[in-house]
Structures are given as structure tokens and as C-alpha cells.
Amino acid sequence: MKRSDSNLVLTLLRYLCFFLFLGRAWQHIRWDAPFRALLWDQNIMEGFVTKYTNYEWSEWIRSPEMDSIIQGWIEGFGWFYLFCAIVVLLIRKTWPKKIVLFLFAFASLSLIVLALLYCKEKFYHGGQFLEYAIQFSLPLLFYFALFKNYNNSSFKIALKVAIASTFFGHGLYALGYYPVPGNFVQMTLSTFPFLSEQSAYLYLKIAGVLDLVCVVAIFFSKLTKPALYYCIIWGFLTALARVVANFYGDLWLDSLDQWLPETLYRLGHGGVPLVLLLILNNEAKEE
């Protein structure tokens, strides 16, 4: 692979990873994360709370002190993600590999836990967890692209699995296997105001079918590139829709403050398929 092509792939992964961490940092510091979905679940936590703390369960969930501690942990992870974002911009191949691997592995693990918390919050829908696959894979994908040879079959398979998992999870919701989220319909209607609500559901169902078709097609060499083109377009559209559908001119600053981070950490949904397409195109040039 030419040096310029190699630099383009690395640069794209670097900025996708940076925006992922920046978006999650923004979310955790300025807004919230679903830690309470676990810590305030009586079925899971009551035994631990009554046995290992001085709180009764009713005191635990009503305690301002505990709520403040939970919020402090949420913000603490936000500052951790901001630190990771800065590291991603500054990191070079000369940095100690083991330290960087530990940092990025812990970042990926924390994003996996976050995905599990969202999954729990959504009644343990497995598709909700899978939808975050690209996000919790990105730190390690960037690490291996920077320090290892990413122009190999193992790296491409890892990219395909992450892409397929994300679009499989998204497709299950759009198709209606799980109840279609109200925000999916709202974003569709806001982005395409000429659609009726019934048309919006049909539009999402078609997108869900295409998502699942691409999940399979991406693993067949002759169909990989067409599937990737769809994933790139749809991935970026669904990321940008968070801002476009919720932007209000008279409250533009509040709109961006609340919704821009959701766009930032979803940019990888279109960007990682673009990374794989660049790698495949570069390989084709060399043949």
C-alpha cells in the first residue's frame, strides 16, 4: 500500500476514534449515562447494598449523597474519555506499546460496559448492545492499525464483524423485530418532513431490510463493496440525523449542546465502513 494511502487510513481511524471519545466525554460531563439503570435496580443491587453498605434500599435510592457519588463517577468517566481523545490526537508509533494497549483496552472495556448498560435499559434487547459494536471496537482497531500491519485478512475480518454487528442491531429495530423507537420515527419525519408517519415506518422497514442484507453481503467478496457503500451513506446519515432532526434555530446553542455529541460518537458507523472500503480499493490498485 502506498504511503499516502496508508496515512489516509490511519488519519481517518485517528479522527473517528477522537470524535468517539470527544462525544462520549461531552455526554458524560455535560449530560448523563445509564449507570443508574444498574445501581438503582433493586433485583440486582439490593442484596449488595444491604450487606456491604450502611444503607437500607429505600435510603440508597433516595440518598442525595449516593446520587452525587454516582454522578461523580459518570463525570469521572467523561474526563477519562476526554483524556483518551487527547491521547488519540497526539499518539505516535514511538510511544510504549504496552501502555497504549492497556489504555485503549480499558477504554474499549468501558465502552462495552456502557453498551451493556444501554442494553439493560432497553429491556435486555441484544440488538441494542450490538448496535454499539463499532464504537467499542474503534479504540483497539486504531491501536492495531497504528502499531501492527492492518493490511491483512485478520484486520479486515475484524472490521467486517464490527460493521455487521452494528448494522444487524440497527436493522432489528428499524425492521420492527423490536418495537421501533419513537426517536427513529421522529428523526425520520424531521429529516424528511414530506413523509407521513405511515411512510416513515415503511421507510424504516426498508432500511432495516437493507441493513440485514448488507450484514450478509459484506462477507461475500463480490458484494462487499456495494454493501459498504450503503453502510457508509446510511451510517453517516443516521449520525447526522441526531443534529439535523433536533436542531432549532432559536435554541441553536442548546440544540448543539445536547445533540452534537450523539452525532460525534456515531460518526464511526459510516466512517469504519469507509476505512474498509479504502483498504479494499488500495489492494485493488496494487493488483
C-alpha positions as CSV (number, residue, x, y, z in Angstrom):
1,M,0.0,0.0,0.0
2,K,1.3,3.4,-0.9
3,R,2.4,5.6,2.0
4,S,-0.2,8.3,1.2
5,D,-2.9,5.7,1.2
6,S,-1.7,4.2,4.4
7,N,-1.6,7.7,6.0
8,L,-5.2,8.3,4.9
9,V,-6.5,5.1,6.5
10,L,-4.6,5.9,9.8
11,T,-5.7,9.5,9.8
12,L,-9.4,8.5,9.2
13,L,-9.2,6.0,12.1
14,R,-7.5,8.5,14.3
15,Y,-10.2,11.1,13.9
16,L,-13.1,8.7,14.1
17,C,-11.6,7.5,17.4
18,F,-11.1,11.1,18.5
19,F,-14.7,12.1,17.8
20,L,-15.9,8.9,19.5
21,F,-14.1,9.8,22.7
22,L,-14.9,13.5,22.5
23,G,-18.6,12.7,22.0
24,R,-18.7,10.3,25.0
25,A,-16.8,12.8,27.1
26,W,-19.2,15.5,26.3
27,Q,-22.2,13.2,27.1
28,H,-20.8,12.1,30.5
29,I,-19.6,15.5,31.6
30,R,-22.5,17.7,30.4
31,W,-25.4,15.2,30.4
32,D,-25.8,11.7,31.7
33,A,-25.0,8.0,31.2
34,P,-27.2,5.0,32.3
35,F,-25.2,4.0,35.4
36,R,-28.4,4.2,37.5
37,A,-30.0,1.6,35.3
38,L,-27.8,-0.9,37.2
39,L,-27.1,0.9,40.5
40,W,-30.8,1.6,41.2
41,D,-32.0,-1.9,40.1
42,Q,-33.5,-3.4,43.2
43,N,-33.4,-7.0,42.0
44,I,-29.7,-6.8,41.3
45,M,-28.3,-4.4,43.8
46,E,-30.4,-4.7,47.0
47,G,-28.5,-7.7,48.4
48,F,-25.2,-6.0,47.8
49,V,-26.4,-2.6,49.3
50,T,-27.8,-4.0,52.5
51,K,-24.9,-6.4,53.1
52,Y,-21.9,-4.2,52.2
53,T,-23.1,-0.6,52.9
54,N,-24.8,1.1,55.8
55,Y,-27.9,1.9,53.7
56,E,-31.2,0.2,53.5
57,W,-32.5,0.0,49.9
58,S,-35.0,2.9,50.3
59,E,-32.3,5.1,51.7
60,W,-29.9,4.1,48.9
61,I,-32.1,5.2,46.1
62,R,-33.2,8.4,47.9
63,S,-29.8,9.4,49.2
64,P,-28.5,12.7,47.8
65,E,-25.0,11.7,48.8
66,M,-25.1,8.5,46.8
67,D,-26.7,10.2,43.8
68,S,-23.8,12.7,44.0
69,I,-21.3,9.9,44.1
70,I,-22.9,8.2,41.1
71,Q,-22.9,11.5,39.2
72,G,-19.2,11.9,40.1
73,W,-18.4,8.5,38.6
74,I,-20.2,9.4,35.4
75,E,-18.3,12.7,35.1
76,G,-15.1,10.9,36.0
77,F,-15.5,8.6,33.0
78,G,-16.2,11.7,31.0
79,W,-12.8,13.1,31.9
80,F,-11.2,9.7,31.2
81,Y,-12.7,9.8,27.7
82,L,-11.5,13.3,27.2
83,F,-8.0,12.2,28.1
84,C,-8.3,9.4,25.6
85,A,-9.4,11.8,22.9
86,I,-6.2,13.9,23.5
87,V,-4.0,10.8,23.5
88,V,-5.5,9.7,20.2
89,L,-4.6,13.1,18.6
90,L,-1.0,13.0,20.0
91,I,-0.1,9.4,19.9
92,R,2.8,8.2,17.6
93,K,4.3,4.8,16.8
94,T,7.2,5.6,19.1
95,W,5.1,5.6,22.2
96,P,5.3,2.5,24.5
97,K,3.0,-0.1,23.0
98,K,2.1,-1.9,26.2
99,I,0.9,1.3,28.0
100,V,-1.1,2.4,25.0
101,L,-2.6,-1.1,24.6
102,F,-3.6,-1.1,28.3
103,L,-5.2,2.4,27.9
104,F,-7.2,1.5,24.8
105,A,-8.2,-1.9,26.1
106,F,-9.6,-0.3,29.2
107,A,-11.4,2.3,27.0
108,S,-12.9,-0.4,24.9
109,L,-13.9,-2.3,28.0
110,S,-15.6,0.8,29.5
111,L,-17.5,1.3,26.2
112,I,-18.6,-2.4,26.3
113,V,-19.9,-1.9,29.8
114,L,-21.7,1.3,28.6
115,A,-23.3,-0.7,25.8
116,L,-24.4,-3.4,28.3
117,L,-26.0,-0.7,30.5
118,Y,-27.9,0.7,27.4
119,C,-28.9,-2.9,26.7
120,K,-30.2,-3.4,30.2
121,E,-32.1,0.0,30.0
122,K,-33.8,-1.3,26.8
123,F,-35.1,-4.5,28.4
124,Y,-32.0,-6.6,27.5
125,H,-32.5,-6.3,23.8
126,G,-29.4,-7.9,22.3
127,G,-29.7,-5.6,19.2
128,Q,-29.1,-2.6,21.4
129,F,-25.8,-4.0,22.6
130,L,-24.7,-5.0,19.0
131,E,-25.5,-1.5,17.7
132,Y,-22.5,-0.2,19.7
133,A,-20.1,-2.7,18.3
134,I,-18.3,-0.2,16.0
135,Q,-17.9,2.2,18.9
136,F,-16.4,-0.2,21.4
137,S,-14.2,-1.7,18.8
138,L,-12.7,1.6,17.5
139,P,-10.0,2.2,20.1
140,L,-8.5,-1.3,19.5
141,L,-8.9,-1.0,15.8
142,F,-7.0,2.2,15.8
143,Y,-4.3,0.7,18.1
144,F,-3.7,-2.3,15.8
145,A,-3.8,0.0,12.7
146,L,-1.1,2.2,14.2
147,F,1.2,-0.4,15.7
148,K,0.5,-3.5,13.6
149,N,0.0,-4.3,9.9
150,Y,-3.6,-3.5,9.3
151,N,-3.4,-4.6,5.6
152,N,-4.1,-8.2,6.4
153,S,-7.1,-10.6,6.5
154,S,-7.5,-10.6,10.3
155,F,-7.9,-6.8,10.5
156,K,-10.3,-6.8,7.6
157,I,-12.4,-9.5,9.3
158,A,-12.4,-7.5,12.5
159,L,-13.7,-4.5,10.6
160,K,-16.4,-6.6,8.9
161,V,-17.6,-8.1,12.2
162,A,-17.8,-4.7,13.8
163,I,-19.7,-3.3,10.9
164,A,-22.0,-6.3,10.5
165,S,-22.8,-6.3,14.3
166,T,-23.7,-2.6,14.3
167,F,-25.9,-2.8,11.3
168,F,-27.6,-6.0,12.5
169,G,-28.5,-4.3,15.7
170,H,-29.8,-1.2,14.0
171,G,-31.7,-3.3,11.4
172,L,-33.6,-5.2,14.1
173,Y,-35.0,-2.0,15.4
174,A,-35.7,-0.4,12.0
175,L,-37.4,-3.6,10.8
176,G,-39.6,-3.8,13.8
177,Y,-38.2,-7.0,15.3
178,Y,-38.0,-4.9,18.5
179,P,-40.5,-2.1,19.0
180,V,-39.4,0.7,16.6
181,P,-38.0,3.5,18.8
182,G,-40.1,6.7,18.8
183,N,-36.9,8.8,18.2
184,F,-36.3,6.8,14.9
185,V,-39.7,7.9,13.6
186,Q,-39.3,11.4,14.9
187,M,-35.9,11.8,13.3
188,T,-37.2,10.4,10.0
189,L,-40.1,12.8,10.0
190,S,-37.9,15.8,11.0
191,T,-35.3,15.0,8.3
192,F,-37.9,14.2,5.6
193,P,-40.9,16.4,6.5
194,F,-42.7,15.4,3.3
195,L,-43.2,11.9,4.7
196,S,-46.3,10.8,6.6
197,E,-46.0,8.8,9.8
198,Q,-47.0,5.7,8.0
199,S,-44.5,6.4,5.2
200,A,-41.8,6.9,7.9
201,Y,-42.4,3.4,9.3
202,L,-42.3,2.0,5.8
203,Y,-39.0,3.9,5.1
204,L,-37.5,2.5,8.3
205,K,-38.7,-1.0,7.5
206,I,-37.0,-0.8,4.0
207,A,-33.8,0.5,5.7
208,G,-34.0,-2.4,8.2
209,V,-34.2,-5.0,5.4
210,L,-31.2,-3.3,3.6
211,D,-29.3,-3.3,6.9
212,L,-29.7,-7.1,7.3
213,V,-29.0,-7.7,3.6
214,C,-25.7,-5.8,4.0
215,V,-24.8,-7.8,7.1
216,V,-24.7,-10.9,5.0
217,A,-23.4,-9.3,1.8
218,I,-20.3,-7.8,3.4
219,F,-18.8,-11.3,3.9
220,F,-19.0,-12.1,0.2
221,S,-16.2,-10.6,-1.8
222,K,-18.2,-9.7,-4.9
223,L,-20.9,-8.0,-2.7
224,T,-18.6,-6.4,-0.1
225,K,-18.1,-3.0,-1.8
226,P,-21.8,-2.4,-2.7
227,A,-22.7,-3.3,0.9
228,L,-20.0,-0.9,2.2
229,Y,-21.3,2.0,0.0
230,Y,-24.8,1.5,1.6
231,C,-23.2,1.3,5.1
232,I,-21.2,4.5,4.6
233,I,-24.2,6.5,3.4
234,W,-26.7,5.2,5.9
235,G,-24.1,5.3,8.8
236,F,-23.3,9.0,8.2
237,L,-27.0,9.8,7.6
238,T,-28.1,8.3,10.9
239,A,-25.3,10.0,12.8
240,L,-26.0,13.5,11.3
241,A,-29.8,13.0,11.8
242,R,-29.3,13.4,15.5
243,V,-28.4,17.1,15.0
244,V,-30.5,17.8,11.9
245,A,-33.7,16.4,13.3
246,N,-33.3,18.1,16.7
247,F,-31.9,21.5,15.6
248,Y,-33.9,24.6,16.5
249,G,-32.7,27.9,15.2
250,D,-34.0,29.9,18.2
251,L,-32.2,27.5,20.5
252,W,-29.3,26.6,18.3
253,L,-26.7,26.5,21.1
254,D,-28.8,24.3,23.3
255,S,-29.6,22.0,20.3
256,L,-25.9,21.5,19.5
257,D,-25.0,21.1,23.2
258,Q,-27.5,18.2,23.6
259,W,-27.3,16.5,20.2
260,L,-23.9,17.1,18.7
261,P,-22.2,14.6,21.0
262,E,-24.6,11.9,19.8
263,T,-23.5,12.7,16.2
264,L,-19.8,12.7,17.1
265,Y,-19.7,9.2,18.7
266,R,-21.8,7.8,15.9
267,L,-19.5,9.0,13.0
268,G,-17.7,5.7,13.1
269,H,-20.9,4.0,11.9
270,G,-20.2,5.5,8.5
271,G,-16.5,6.0,8.9
272,V,-15.4,2.4,9.7
273,P,-17.1,1.1,6.5
274,L,-15.2,3.9,4.7
275,V,-12.0,2.7,6.2
276,L,-12.6,-0.9,5.0
277,L,-13.5,0.4,1.5
278,L,-10.3,2.4,1.3
279,I,-8.3,-0.7,2.2
280,L,-10.0,-2.8,-0.4
281,N,-9.6,-0.1,-3.1
282,N,-5.9,0.3,-2.3
283,E,-5.5,-3.5,-2.6
284,A,-7.2,-3.4,-6.0
285,K,-4.8,-0.8,-7.2
286,E,-1.8,-2.9,-6.3
287,E,-3.0,-6.0,-8.1
